[in-house]
Amino acid sequence: MEENVKLTKLAKCAGCGAKVGAGTLAKLLEGIETRFDENLLVGYDKSDDASVYKVSDTLALVQTLDFFPPIADDPYLFGQIAATNALSDIYAMGGEPKLALNILCVPEKMEKSAVHNILRGGYEKAYEAGAIITGGHSIFDDEPKYGLSVTGFVHPDKVLTNSGAREGDVLFLTKPLGIGILSTAMKAELLSAEGEALMYKLMTTLNKAARDAMVCFDVHACTDVTGFGFLGHALEMAQGSDVTLEIDTKALDLLPEALSFARMGVLPAGLYRNRAFAESGVDAGSVELAVQDVLYDPQTSGGLLIAVSPEDADALFAALKEAVPSAQRAGVVRKFDGARIRLKSC
């Protein structure tokens, strides 16, 4: 394979846009027996970001796995993005990444230097996170794919899940929205150079600073916004917590080019899967369709959605503004009123 072959041209889908839709995934898991273990604090039946297993009164293991096809043509950059995305699940649970294993699929004729650079990008992001990559597994595949299986540590009493939001909590988001739309525009050669650079910067920014800020406050729930889009992950939080999330769409940071492309109809396939999954639980009110599209857009290596006690909201907001790419006061948690998500535009 020649060095100048673009990685994104080797894959049908890009990044988290390749993720199986949440509704489809739920059906695939139906009927599978869940075994009880009193030390399993969070399992796959919880629709959460990672599993958590209590080892002692002061230590629990957080485990996750994430991989996907290329969302960047540069192998090193692809490795960075995939690793950043995989590490995010540990941060969403309030944990600290410690160990990781590579998951790698590559075409048999891919240049050795390209494979090396994918792995190098992953290693450097893992080390930035304070984690050690200790091995992994690789196979030949027509489409390249890369990611990590990550193990982190957390105190059993400080585990954050996506199902603990309480009435009155304030919602925060830590990265802009619209990555999936930008990556679709990039593949069509419509994205500006500035938009491409910003997209890659956001996708390679660890959620470590967001995690480090939030654990200092009375946070009740957290999830990272990735393949199911903002509204898909928000719906899971609302359902798991049995509440309504009232979202202030004017306070959300929507990438300008993403909104423009949404108005043009340049949308990833994963966005439609996310809408099909979440739409029945969303009261969109009078919010513009293109804005809704950005909220359903599958994010690769997106930010954290955090529900914090109202008493700590201002302090957390101040801390996040100093630490994350885009601190957004996204809305509030209400008592369940018939809709899981209510979008407000004023």
ABEGO torsion letter per residue (X at the ends): XBAABBAAAABABBEAAABBBAAAAAAAABGBBBBBBAABABBAAAGBABBBBBABAABBBBBBBBBBBBABABAAAAAAAAAAAAAAAAAAAGBBBABBBBBBBBBAABBAAAAAAAAAAAAAAAAAAGBBBAEEBBBBBABBBBBBBBBBBBBAAABBBAAABBBGBBBBBABBBGAAAAAAAAAAGABBAAAAAAAAAAAABBAAAAAAAAAABBBABBBBBBAAEAAAAAAAAAAAAGBBBBBBAAABBBBAAAAAAAAAGBBBAAAAAAAAAAAAABBAEABBAAAAAAAABBBBGBBBBBBBBAAAAAAAAAAAAAABABBBBAEBBBBBAGBABBBBAX
